[in-house]
Amino acid sequence: MQKPFLSWFLFVILSFIWGSSFILMKEGMKALSPYQVATIRILSAGIILTPFGVNAFKSIAVQKRWPVLVSGLLGSFFPAYLFCLAETKLNSGLAGILNALTPLFTIGTGIIFFQQKIKTQQLLGILLGFAGLILLFYHKGAFSFTHWEYALFIILATFLYGLNVNYVRKHLQGIGSLHIASMAFVLLLIPCLIILSLTGYFTQPFTIGVIHATLFGSLLGIMGTATATVLFYVLLKQAGPLFASMVTYGIPFVAVGWGILAGEVFGLNQLISMLLILAGVYITNRYKK
């Protein structure tokens, strides 16, 4: 499979997986706390990747295990809790806009912490896509600044995402994507069990609602974290940190798709907004190093 095609294929798959993750978070938090849903998400990812983690421990040099753990914390562990906390109060439109700050933080952290340079065309592509994203949610009438303080959780999460993609590119370049993900999540298994115990998960009545919420959290971990993290690291190595971070620009397409299936109207304004997003993603990838 040629690299450009593979990059776009992974972009589409990740957009669909992460675009559907917000629904799973909402369903999980109907019977469980944000901390429990986030923990089950990471725990289930670690369990499903455990068989691969054995080979990862054999293959990854000891001095690289600490960077792998740091990547797991920055790219999955802390953002999982931040997004669940934000989802308890934040309007979906504002959450979608804030989630798309990831490419901007990728640029910022790359310049500040990793001495990276960015081309003018790349910056133009990011800003063009971001403008299309704002217009899309504006036309959907999805903006609300109620409980705006919860926006800080997503802003921090997207900062960590941007920091992580640059960190992986610099410190974990020669390590396989599956090895990075599996080792990171296996190392987080014990902390997750401790957190679930402290939050009272194991002592609560296991009603139908709790069981359903646990299943949604587990599915979120298996697909939205374990599978998606491995695919994201592949995309990161194939197309670079900037294009990989722009997966957040593809997530609104999934939201629009779910809306159309639910009977929402798709008009010219939405089409123009989505074309702007696509143009921004294309320009950024076209001029990558």
Phi, psi and omega in degrees: 000127183292150185301313180301317180295317180299319180299313180290325177298313178295323178302314181293314181298315180294322178300317180293315182297309182286332176293332178272349184294328182296324178296316180295322177298314180300316180294320180295324184276007174288333181231349180238161179283161177304323181293322181289318179297315180296321181291317177298324178301310181290320181298314181294325175297318179295320180295315183292335181262359182304315179302326179281336181294331179299312178294326180297317180296328179284327188270328186273129180298150183304319183291346179263354184288325178295313175301326178296316178297317178301317179298319178297321179291315183289317189269343184224308190297297182295317178300328180300316179288320182296318180291321178296318178297318180295323184292346179289336185227334194281141174294142185297326179295313179294323178297320180295319178295314183293324178299330181279007172284350183307312179299324179293321176290331176297317177296310185299311181291328178296319180288315187285314188258339187235010175053039179270157178247153179232141178278153179301320181295325178294316178297320178299316180298318180296314181293322178296315178296321180294322177297318178297324179295316179297316179297321181299311181288331176296315181290335176282350182066034188262007183276135172203133183255020174293137183057042183300336182297336178289347176297334180298330179296316181288323177300316178295319179298317180291329174297317179294322176301311181298320178295320184293318183296325176287324179296315179296317182299326183274317191257344186233029186299321186268009184254138181298147183300317180294324178295317180299309184295313185295316179295317182301314184284328176296321178295339182265000183298310183295313175304323180294318178297322178295316181296317178298321179294316181293331180273003175081018183296318186282347182256355181278157177294130181272078178284174178300321180297318179293319179296316178298316180297322178296319179295319178295319178295323179291318177297321176300320180288318183291314183269307187285345180240298184297300182297313184295324180294317178299313180297323181294319178294325175297313179298320180300317180286331181282314192244355179094162186295324185291311180295320180299319181292340181281004172304329179298338177282341179274341183300320179300332177297323178293318179299318178296319179299314177298323179295319179296318178297331180273000177100009179287151181279134176247113186244189182297321180299318179294321180297314179298318180298317182290327176294325176296318179297313179299319179298319179296316179295318181297313181298318180296316181287325181298327186251018178290158179290000000 
